[in-house]
């Protein structure tokens, strides 16, 4: 059975100040509650619609406005129901194959000429590293990235092709230690993979695009690794469309945000145990955690089997070849959220597609074999 951290459970635990009501005009649509976010939470540099729009202008054509597509297919309808309208935010078509350039460039565009001359450094399992390499190239600087040895070889090679210097270490925890050493020894600026106001403004541009491209969404589902994508997207969605519910989804084997919500503060995990390595952040961080706690209505977990089945469904039905992280929101829609969102207009963030063909083939074949004739993935 899938585990969720519901809004009511968080309220009972005394960690969120919320109240519940059944608003007229939405009860008929099947919504049991509206979450009222506590106004006492104040974060430095919290996103505003004006700041998000200004960030998008600054990013310019260095970042693409990725398409949103209404996903219409019998295979999908058999899982989520024929009345559910699913809109795919196809961020896999972003430069470098994931959403990451939005945050990296939002940070790096504010670096001084001296900082750019010294270069940048980062920790990543691949997608952020590729974004850093790309951003460094377009801004005329250099990037040195630290990656775990378990990182997909395709991503490591792609980072080098984009011009980054890559160092490999045993795990993500060691990577953060090593990157601090590089920062001190070489004077490079560390660009965090998911934390900070500028990163959130960058990822928020994706959320604002989505609600403007697909109006009237009842819900948006966003993958969570460290929380930077979800923090920005959730902020933009709630600012632009307060009635839209935002759901965050984590792999069962990398659930630092679930643990953080339960504890009321950012928490760490001892190891990453999921095929969705792009969502394998070792810990949550204060700023992105704060935005998620403020703007995310609920969290769900998905298993690796559900990720594989979602990869297969996206490939066979939507004709998209994605990495496991890119299938996480679809896995949540077809699994733990299938009943709650039946008949609704749902935005699904397809966050990336950086995977080698051999690994993709293995995962999709496993997903195809695990498909069962049922109304959901659970």
C-alpha positions as CSV (number, residue, x, y, z in Angstrom):
1,X,0.0,0.0,0.0
2,X,1.3,3.4,-0.9
3,X,2.2,5.7,1.9
4,X,1.3,9.4,1.8
5,X,1.8,12.4,4.1
6,X,-1.7,13.9,4.0
7,X,-2.5,17.4,4.9
8,X,-4.8,16.2,7.6
9,X,-2.1,14.0,9.1
10,X,0.3,17.0,9.1
11,X,-2.4,19.1,10.8
12,X,-3.0,16.5,13.5
13,X,0.8,16.3,14.1
14,X,0.7,20.1,14.8
15,X,3.3,20.9,12.2
16,X,1.2,22.9,9.9
17,X,-1.4,25.5,10.7
18,X,-4.2,24.7,8.3
19,X,-8.0,24.7,8.2
20,X,-10.3,22.7,6.0
21,X,-13.5,23.6,4.3
22,X,-15.6,22.3,1.4
23,X,-16.0,25.4,-0.7
24,X,-19.2,25.8,-2.6
25,X,-18.6,25.4,-6.3
26,X,-15.8,22.9,-5.9
27,X,-17.4,20.3,-3.7
28,X,-19.4,19.1,-6.8
29,X,-16.1,18.6,-8.6
30,X,-15.0,16.1,-5.9
31,X,-12.6,18.2,-3.8
32,X,-12.8,17.4,-0.1
33,X,-10.8,20.3,1.1
34,X,-8.8,23.5,0.4
35,X,-5.5,24.0,2.1
36,X,-4.9,27.5,3.5
37,X,-1.2,28.1,3.6
38,X,0.1,29.7,6.8
39,X,1.0,33.4,6.2
40,X,3.4,33.4,9.1
41,X,6.1,31.5,7.2
42,X,8.5,34.1,5.8
43,X,11.5,33.1,3.6
44,X,14.2,35.4,2.3
45,X,13.7,36.2,-1.3
46,X,10.5,34.3,-1.6
47,X,9.3,34.1,-5.2
48,X,6.7,36.5,-6.5
49,X,5.0,36.5,-9.9
50,X,6.8,39.6,-10.9
51,X,10.2,38.1,-10.0
52,X,9.4,34.9,-11.8
53,X,8.5,36.7,-14.9
54,X,11.6,38.9,-14.7
55,X,13.7,35.7,-14.3
56,X,12.2,34.2,-17.4
57,X,13.0,37.4,-19.4
58,X,16.6,37.2,-18.1
59,X,16.9,33.6,-19.1
60,X,15.9,34.5,-22.6
61,X,16.5,32.0,-25.4
62,X,19.2,30.2,-23.3
63,X,16.2,28.3,-22.0
64,X,13.3,26.9,-24.1
65,X,9.6,27.4,-23.4
66,X,8.9,23.6,-23.5
67,X,5.6,22.4,-24.9
68,X,2.5,21.3,-23.0
69,X,0.5,18.5,-24.7
70,X,-2.9,17.1,-23.9
71,X,-2.2,13.3,-23.6
72,X,-5.0,11.5,-25.3
73,X,-4.7,7.7,-25.7
74,X,-6.8,4.6,-24.9
75,X,-3.9,3.1,-22.9
76,X,-3.9,6.1,-20.6
77,X,-7.7,6.3,-20.3
78,X,-7.8,2.7,-19.2
79,X,-5.6,3.6,-16.2
80,X,-6.8,7.1,-15.2
81,X,-10.3,7.1,-16.6
82,X,-11.7,8.6,-19.8
83,X,-12.7,11.9,-18.1
84,X,-9.3,12.7,-16.6
85,X,-7.5,15.3,-18.8
86,X,-3.7,14.9,-18.5
87,X,-1.4,17.7,-19.7
88,X,2.2,16.8,-20.1
89,X,4.8,19.6,-19.5
90,X,7.5,18.1,-21.7
91,X,10.5,19.5,-20.0
92,X,12.6,16.6,-21.4
93,X,12.9,18.8,-24.5
94,X,14.7,21.5,-22.5
95,X,18.3,22.2,-23.3
96,X,20.5,19.4,-22.0
97,X,17.4,17.2,-21.6
98,X,16.1,18.3,-18.3
99,X,14.7,21.3,-16.3
100,X,18.1,21.9,-14.7
101,X,19.3,24.8,-16.9
102,X,16.6,27.0,-15.5
103,X,18.0,27.0,-12.0
104,X,21.7,26.9,-12.9
105,X,21.4,29.9,-15.3
106,X,19.2,31.9,-12.8
107,X,22.1,31.6,-10.4
108,X,25.0,32.1,-12.8
109,X,23.5,35.1,-14.5
110,X,24.2,37.1,-11.3
111,X,27.9,36.1,-11.0
112,X,30.4,38.9,-11.3
113,X,33.0,39.0,-14.1
114,X,35.6,37.9,-11.5
115,X,33.5,35.0,-10.4
116,X,32.9,34.0,-13.9
117,X,36.6,34.1,-14.6
118,X,37.3,31.7,-11.7
119,X,34.6,29.3,-12.9
120,X,31.9,27.3,-11.1
121,X,31.6,23.9,-9.5
122,X,28.7,21.6,-8.6
123,X,27.6,18.2,-7.3
124,X,25.3,16.1,-9.4
125,X,24.2,12.6,-10.5
126,X,24.1,14.0,-14.0
127,X,21.4,16.4,-15.0
128,X,22.6,19.4,-12.9
129,X,26.2,18.6,-14.1
130,X,25.1,18.8,-17.7
131,X,23.2,22.0,-17.0
132,X,26.3,23.5,-15.4
133,X,28.4,22.6,-18.4
134,X,25.9,24.1,-20.7
135,X,25.5,27.3,-18.7
136,X,29.2,27.7,-18.3
137,X,29.7,27.4,-22.1
138,X,27.0,30.0,-22.9
139,X,28.3,32.4,-20.2
140,X,31.9,32.0,-21.2
141,X,33.2,30.3,-18.1
142,X,34.3,26.8,-17.0
143,X,32.7,24.2,-14.8
144,X,34.2,21.4,-12.7
145,X,31.6,19.0,-11.5
146,X,31.7,16.1,-8.9
147,X,29.6,13.1,-9.6
148,X,29.1,9.7,-7.9
149,X,30.7,6.7,-9.6
150,X,27.2,5.2,-9.8
151,X,26.2,8.0,-12.2
152,X,24.9,6.9,-15.5
153,X,27.9,6.7,-17.9
154,X,25.8,8.4,-20.6
155,X,25.5,11.5,-18.4
156,X,29.1,11.5,-17.4
157,X,30.2,11.4,-21.1
158,X,27.6,14.1,-22.0
159,X,29.0,16.4,-19.3
160,X,32.5,16.1,-20.8
161,X,31.1,16.6,-24.3
162,X,29.5,19.8,-23.1
163,X,32.9,21.0,-21.8
164,X,32.9,20.3,-18.0
165,X,35.7,18.7,-16.1
166,X,34.3,15.7,-14.2
167,X,35.6,14.2,-11.0
168,X,34.1,10.9,-9.8
169,X,33.8,9.9,-6.1
170,X,32.2,7.0,-4.3
171,X,28.8,8.5,-3.3
172,X,26.8,11.7,-3.2
173,X,27.8,12.5,0.4
174,X,31.5,12.4,-0.6
175,X,30.7,14.5,-3.6
176,X,29.5,17.4,-1.4
177,X,32.7,17.2,0.7
178,X,34.9,17.2,-2.4
179,X,33.1,20.1,-4.1
180,X,33.7,22.3,-1.0
181,X,37.4,21.4,-1.3
182,X,37.4,22.6,-4.9
183,X,35.5,25.7,-4.0
184,X,38.1,26.6,-1.4
185,X,41.2,25.6,-3.4
186,X,40.3,27.1,-6.8
187,X,38.0,29.9,-5.9
188,X,35.2,28.5,-8.0
189,X,31.6,29.4,-7.1
190,X,29.5,26.5,-5.9
191,X,26.1,26.3,-7.6
192,X,23.8,24.2,-5.5
193,X,21.8,21.6,-7.4
194,X,18.5,22.4,-5.7
195,X,18.7,25.0,-3.0
196,X,18.3,28.8,-2.8
197,X,16.1,31.7,-3.9
198,X,17.6,32.1,-7.4
199,X,17.4,28.4,-8.1
200,X,13.7,28.4,-7.1
201,X,13.0,31.4,-9.3
202,X,14.5,29.5,-12.2
203,X,12.4,26.4,-11.7
204,X,9.4,28.6,-11.0
205,X,9.5,29.7,-14.6
206,X,8.5,26.1,-15.5
207,X,5.5,26.2,-13.2
208,X,4.3,29.6,-14.6
209,X,4.7,28.4,-18.1
210,X,2.6,25.3,-17.3
211,X,-0.4,27.1,-15.8
212,X,-0.4,29.7,-18.6
213,X,-0.1,27.0,-21.3
214,X,-2.8,24.8,-19.8
215,X,-5.4,27.0,-18.0
216,X,-7.8,25.7,-15.4
217,X,-5.7,22.9,-14.0
218,X,-7.2,21.2,-10.9
219,X,-3.8,19.7,-9.9
220,X,-0.1,19.6,-10.8
221,X,2.2,16.7,-10.0
222,X,5.9,17.5,-9.6
223,X,8.9,15.1,-9.0
224,X,11.0,15.8,-5.9
225,X,14.7,15.0,-5.5
226,X,16.2,17.7,-3.3
227,X,13.1,19.8,-3.7
228,X,14.3,22.7,-5.9
229,X,12.0,21.8,-8.9
230,X,9.0,21.3,-6.7
231,X,9.7,24.4,-4.6
232,X,9.8,26.7,-7.6
233,X,6.9,25.0,-9.5
234,X,4.7,24.9,-6.5
235,X,5.3,28.6,-5.7
236,X,4.5,29.7,-9.3
237,X,1.4,27.5,-9.5
238,X,-0.1,28.7,-6.2
239,X,0.7,32.3,-6.9
240,X,-0.8,32.2,-10.4
241,X,-3.6,29.7,-9.7
242,X,-4.3,29.3,-5.9
243,X,-7.1,26.8,-6.5
244,X,-4.8,24.3,-8.2
245,X,-3.6,21.5,-5.9
246,X,0.2,20.7,-6.0
247,X,1.4,17.2,-5.3
248,X,5.0,16.2,-4.8
249,X,6.2,12.7,-5.7
250,X,9.3,10.9,-4.4
251,X,10.7,7.4,-4.9
252,X,10.3,5.1,-2.0
253,X,14.0,4.7,-1.8
254,X,14.8,8.5,-1.7
255,X,12.1,10.1,0.4
256,X,13.9,13.0,2.2
257,X,11.0,15.4,1.8
258,X,8.5,13.0,3.3
259,X,10.8,12.6,6.3
260,X,11.3,16.4,6.5
261,X,7.5,17.0,6.4
262,X,7.0,14.5,9.1
263,X,9.8,16.0,11.3
264,X,9.0,19.6,10.6
265,X,12.6,20.3,9.5
266,X,15.0,19.3,6.7
267,X,16.1,15.6,7.0
268,X,18.7,13.4,5.4
269,X,18.6,9.8,4.2
270,X,21.5,7.3,4.7
271,X,21.5,6.0,1.1
272,X,19.7,6.3,-2.2
273,X,17.8,3.1,-3.1
274,X,16.0,3.8,-6.3
275,X,16.4,3.6,-10.1
276,X,15.5,7.3,-10.2
277,X,19.0,8.4,-9.4
278,X,18.2,12.0,-10.5
279,X,15.8,12.1,-7.6
280,X,18.4,10.8,-5.2
281,X,19.3,13.8,-3.2
282,X,20.9,12.9,0.2
283,X,19.0,15.5,2.1
284,X,16.4,18.2,2.0
285,X,17.6,21.9,2.5
286,X,16.0,24.7,4.4
287,X,14.9,27.1,1.6
288,X,13.4,24.5,-0.8
289,X,11.9,22.6,2.2
290,X,10.2,25.8,3.4
291,X,8.7,26.6,0.0
292,X,7.5,23.0,-0.4
293,X,6.0,23.0,3.1
294,X,4.2,26.3,2.3
295,X,2.9,25.5,-1.2
296,X,2.7,21.7,-1.6
297,X,-0.7,20.2,-0.7
298,X,0.4,16.6,-0.4
299,X,3.2,14.2,-0.9
300,X,3.2,10.6,-2.3
301,X,5.8,7.9,-2.8
302,X,6.2,5.6,-5.8
303,X,8.0,2.3,-6.1
304,X,10.6,1.4,-8.7
305,X,8.1,-1.0,-10.3
306,X,5.6,1.9,-10.7
307,X,8.4,4.0,-12.2
308,X,9.2,1.3,-14.8
309,X,5.5,0.9,-15.7
310,X,5.2,4.6,-16.1
311,X,8.3,4.7,-18.3
312,X,6.6,2.0,-20.5
313,X,3.3,3.9,-20.6
314,X,5.0,7.1,-21.6
315,X,7.0,5.3,-24.3
316,X,4.1,3.2,-25.7
317,X,1.3,5.7,-25.4
318,X,2.8,9.2,-25.3
319,X,5.8,8.3,-27.5
320,X,8.3,9.8,-24.9
321,X,11.5,8.1,-24.0
322,X,12.3,9.3,-20.4
323,X,14.6,8.5,-17.5
324,X,13.0,7.1,-14.4
325,X,12.8,10.6,-12.7
326,X,10.9,11.8,-15.8
327,X,8.3,9.2,-15.3
328,X,7.8,9.9,-11.5
329,X,4.8,12.3,-11.9
330,X,3.1,9.9,-14.3
331,X,3.7,7.0,-11.9
332,X,2.0,9.1,-9.1
333,X,-0.9,9.9,-11.4
334,X,-1.4,6.3,-12.3
335,X,-0.8,4.9,-8.8
336,X,-1.3,6.6,-5.5
337,X,-3.2,9.6,-6.9
338,X,-5.3,7.8,-9.5
339,X,-8.6,7.9,-7.5
340,X,-8.1,11.4,-6.0
341,X,-7.5,12.9,-9.5
342,X,-10.0,10.9,-11.5
343,X,-12.0,13.2,-13.8
344,X,-9.7,16.3,-13.1
345,X,-7.5,18.4,-15.3
346,X,-4.0,17.4,-14.2
347,X,-0.6,18.9,-15.2
348,X,2.2,16.3,-15.1
349,X,5.8,17.5,-15.2
350,X,8.0,15.3,-17.3
351,X,11.3,16.5,-15.9
352,X,14.0,14.8,-17.9
353,X,15.2,12.1,-20.4
354,X,18.9,11.6,-19.8
355,X,19.4,7.9,-19.9
356,X,21.4,5.6,-22.1
357,X,19.6,3.4,-24.6
358,X,20.6,0.1,-23.0
359,X,19.4,1.0,-19.5
360,X,16.2,2.5,-21.0
361,X,15.5,-0.7,-22.9
362,X,16.0,-2.8,-19.8
363,X,13.7,-0.6,-17.6
364,X,11.0,-0.3,-20.3
365,X,11.0,-4.0,-21.0
366,X,10.6,-4.6,-17.2
367,X,7.8,-2.1,-17.1
368,X,6.0,-3.8,-20.0
369,X,6.3,-7.2,-18.3
370,X,4.8,-5.8,-15.1
371,X,1.8,-4.2,-16.8
372,X,-1.4,-5.7,-15.5
373,X,-4.9,-5.3,-16.8
374,X,-6.2,-3.1,-14.1
375,X,-7.5,0.4,-13.5
376,X,-4.4,1.6,-11.8
377,X,-0.7,0.8,-11.3
378,X,-1.3,-0.1,-7.6
